Amino acid sequence: MTARRVVRAVVFVALFVYALISLYPFLWMISGAFKGRSEILEGGFLPRAFTLDTLTQTWGRLHFFDYFLNSLKVTGLTVLGVLVVYSLASYAFAVLDFPGRRILFWFFVALLFVPGITMLLPVVILEKQLGVLGTHIGLVLPFVNGTAPLTVLLLTNAYGSIPRELREAARSDGASEVRIFWSVYLPLARPAHVTVAVLTAVPTWNEYVLTRVSISDPSRYTLPLGLESLISSEVPRYNEVMAASLIIVIPVIVLFLFLQRYFVNGLVGAIKG
């Protein structure tokens, strides 16, 4: 056996062990979601008595269906707002010429280095003054605003990689700027839009801090707040906590599995652009 094969074998074993260690909590969560309350306290990896009761009770009796709809609403509106607002802004930065374009673009990019937690108190105060504190719109607005730097950077690079000759050809055919944006740039930059949608949806779906500070009405809870209410109860039912965690994780996994090809292509294309 050559030295190269030995090195490859060692690397493979190390990565395999690392993957098992990383996946173990996730696999334990899946197993716990199908256990009864008493069995999960006894330990053991695989459920002895496989049951769906924990999932059905968590979904229905514990209102996680309502929390799921709230999370879906907030995430959907956030993704829609991000794509509409920042695709237009990025098109202007990448294609149009106007005074201060580069300065304004790099100002957006510089906001990447501002810790989001430093804006928490100003956001809460502003939302209270606007009368949207404690509402889902009060979550959507800062979520949309918080994605501005990375989204503008990715989409501007994606639009900038599209040959300008296509725009000039469309202009010579009498197409308006809106028509060019809609019929030329949006279709060609579809992978970048999918990338932005995924990068926006996942942190919005999982967001806890701003949601915890803003939302006090249980009927408006999102999934992370619903999970917290289970954990912080006087007698936490750990099988229900595992079931709730599984409910939160599954949509993210499904989203990535369906969109991974576009996501990777869009990310690579945006960076190269």
C-alpha positions in Angstrom: 0.0 0.0 0.0 1.5 3.3 -1.0 1.8 6.3 1.3 -0.8 8.2 -0.7 -3.4 5.4 -0.1 -2.5 5.3 3.6 -3.1 9.1 3.9 -6.4 8.8 2.0 -7.5 6.0 4.3 -6.6 7.9 7.4 -8.4 11.0 6.2 -11.5 8.9 5.2 -11.7 7.3 8.7 -11.2 10.6 10.4 -14.0 12.2 8.4 -16.3 9.2 8.9 -15.8 9.4 12.7 -16.4 13.2 12.6 -19.5 12.7 10.6 -20.8 10.2 13.1 -20.1 12.5 16.0 -21.8 15.4 14.2 -24.9 13.3 13.2 -25.4 11.6 16.6 -27.4 14.4 18.2 -29.6 14.7 15.1 -30.2 10.9 15.0 -30.9 10.9 18.7 -33.5 13.6 18.2 -35.2 11.6 15.5 -35.2 8.5 17.7 -36.6 10.5 20.7 -39.4 11.9 18.6 -40.8 8.3 18.3 -40.5 7.3 22.0 -43.0 7.6 24.8 -42.3 9.8 27.8 -41.1 7.0 30.1 -38.9 5.3 27.5 -37.0 8.5 26.7 -36.0 8.9 30.3 -34.6 5.3 30.4 -32.0 6.1 27.7 -31.2 3.9 24.8 -30.7 4.9 21.2 -33.4 3.0 19.3 -37.1 3.1 20.4 -38.3 -0.2 21.8 -42.0 0.7 21.2 -42.2 2.9 18.0 -45.0 5.4 18.4 -46.4 8.3 16.4 -48.4 9.6 19.4 -45.7 12.0 20.5 -45.6 13.7 17.1 -49.4 13.9 16.7 -49.8 15.3 20.2 -47.0 17.9 19.6 -48.5 18.9 16.3 -52.1 19.2 17.5 -52.6 19.5 21.3 -49.5 21.6 21.8 -50.4 24.0 19.0 -47.3 23.3 16.9 -49.5 23.4 13.8 -50.3 27.0 14.6 -46.7 27.8 15.3 -45.8 26.2 12.0 -48.2 28.4 10.2 -46.9 31.5 11.9 -43.3 30.6 11.0 -44.4 29.9 7.4 -46.1 33.3 7.2 -43.1 35.2 8.7 -40.6 33.3 6.6 -42.6 33.6 3.4 -43.2 37.3 3.7 -39.5 37.9 4.5 -38.2 36.0 1.5 -40.7 37.7 -0.7 -39.7 41.2 0.6 -36.0 40.4 0.3 -36.3 39.2 -3.3 -38.5 42.1 -4.4 -36.6 45.0 -2.7 -33.0 43.8 -3.1 -33.3 42.4 -6.6 -34.3 45.9 -7.8 -31.5 47.5 -5.7 -28.9 45.1 -7.0 -30.0 45.6 -10.6 -29.4 49.3 -10.1 -26.0 48.8 -8.6 -24.9 46.3 -11.3 -26.3 47.8 -14.4 -27.4 51.5 -14.0 -25.0 54.4 -13.8 -25.8 57.1 -11.2 -23.8 59.4 -8.9 -22.4 57.7 -5.8 -23.3 54.2 -7.0 -20.0 52.5 -5.9 -19.9 54.4 -2.5 -23.5 53.4 -1.8 -22.8 49.8 -2.8 -19.8 49.4 -0.5 -21.7 51.1 2.3 -24.2 48.2 2.0 -21.4 45.7 2.0 -19.8 47.3 5.0 -22.9 46.6 7.0 -21.9 42.9 6.9 -19.5 43.7 9.7 -22.1 45.3 12.0 -23.2 42.7 14.6 -26.9 42.3 14.4 -27.4 42.1 18.2 -26.2 45.7 18.5 -29.3 46.8 16.6 -31.8 44.9 18.8 -32.7 47.7 21.2 -33.0 50.4 18.5 -35.2 48.0 16.4 -37.5 47.3 19.4 -37.8 51.0 20.2 -38.6 51.9 16.6 -41.2 49.1 16.3 -42.9 50.3 19.5 -43.1 53.8 18.1 -44.5 52.5 14.8 -47.1 50.3 16.6 -45.9 47.0 15.1 -44.1 45.6 18.1 -45.5 42.2 19.0 -46.9 41.6 15.4 -45.6 39.4 12.6 -45.0 42.5 10.5 -42.7 43.7 13.3 -40.6 40.6 12.7 -40.7 40.7 8.9 -39.4 44.3 8.6 -36.1 43.8 10.6 -35.6 40.4 9.0 -35.8 42.0 5.5 -33.5 44.8 6.6 -31.0 42.5 8.2 -30.4 40.5 5.0 -29.5 43.6 2.9 -25.7 43.5 2.9 -25.2 39.8 1.9 -28.2 39.9 -0.5 -27.1 43.0 -2.3 -23.5 41.6 -2.6 -24.6 38.3 -4.1 -27.2 39.7 -6.5 -25.1 42.6 -7.7 -22.3 40.1 -8.5 -24.8 37.8 -10.2 -26.3 40.6 -12.3 -22.8 42.0 -13.1 -21.7 38.7 -14.6 -24.5 38.8 -17.2 -23.1 40.2 -20.5 -24.1 43.8 -21.1 -24.6 43.0 -24.8 -27.9 41.3 -23.9 -29.1 44.5 -22.3 -28.0 46.6 -25.3 -29.7 44.2 -27.7 -32.9 44.4 -25.7 -32.7 48.2 -25.6 -32.3 48.3 -29.4 -35.4 46.2 -29.8 -37.3 48.8 -27.8 -37.5 47.0 -24.4 -37.9 49.3 -21.4 -35.7 49.0 -18.3 -38.4 47.1 -16.4 -38.8 44.7 -19.3 -35.1 44.1 -19.5 -34.9 43.4 -15.8 -38.0 41.1 -15.9 -37.2 39.2 -19.1 -33.4 39.1 -19.2 -31.8 39.5 -15.8 -34.3 37.7 -13.6 -34.3 34.4 -15.6 -30.6 34.4 -16.1 -29.9 35.0 -12.4 -32.4 32.4 -11.1 -29.8 30.3 -9.3 -28.7 33.5 -7.4 -32.3 34.2 -6.4 -32.7 30.6 -5.1 -29.5 31.1 -3.1 -30.7 34.3 -1.6 -34.1 32.7 -0.8 -32.4 29.8 1.0 -30.0 32.1 2.9 -32.9 34.2 4.0 -35.4 31.5 4.8 -33.2 29.3 7.0 -32.1 32.0 9.6 -35.6 33.5 9.5 -37.2 30.1 10.2 -34.8 29.6 13.1 -34.7 33.1 14.5 -35.2 33.2 18.3 -33.7 36.4 19.9 -35.7 39.1 18.1 -38.8 36.9 18.2 -38.5 36.3 21.9 -38.1 40.0 22.6 -40.9 41.1 20.3 -43.6 38.5 20.6 -45.5 37.9 23.9 -48.8 36.7 22.6 -48.7 32.8 22.5 -51.1 32.8 19.5 -48.4 34.6 17.5 -45.5 32.3 18.6 -43.2 30.9 15.9 -41.7 27.4 16.1 -38.6 28.4 18.1 -40.8 30.1 20.8 -43.0 27.0 20.9 -40.0 24.8 21.4 -38.8 27.1 24.2 -42.2 27.0 25.9 -41.8 23.2 26.1 -38.3 23.3 27.4 -39.1 25.9 30.1 -42.2 24.2 31.4 -42.1 22.9 35.0 -41.9 19.3 34.0 -40.4 19.2 30.4 -41.5 16.2 28.3 -38.3 15.5 26.5 -39.9 13.2 23.9 -42.2 16.2 23.0 -39.1 18.5 22.8 -37.5 16.0 20.4 -40.7 15.9 18.3 -40.9 19.7 18.2 -37.3 19.9 17.2 -38.0 17.4 14.4 -40.9 19.5 13.2 -38.6 22.6 13.0 -35.8 20.8 11.2 -37.7 18.8 8.6 -38.8 21.8 6.4 -35.2 23.2 6.3 -33.9 19.8 5.2 -36.6 19.3 2.6 -36.0 22.9 1.2 -32.3 22.3 0.8 -32.7 18.9 -0.8 -35.0 20.3 -3.4 -33.0 23.4 -4.1 -29.4 22.3 -3.5 -28.4 22.3 -7.2 -29.6 25.9 -7.7 -28.2 26.9 -4.3 -24.7 25.7 -5.0 -24.7 27.0 -8.6 -26.0 30.4 -7.5 -23.5 30.7 -4.7 -20.6 29.8 -6.9 -21.8 32.1 -9.7 -22.4 35.0 -7.4 -18.9 34.7 -5.9 -17.2 34.4 -9.2 -19.2 37.3 -10.6 
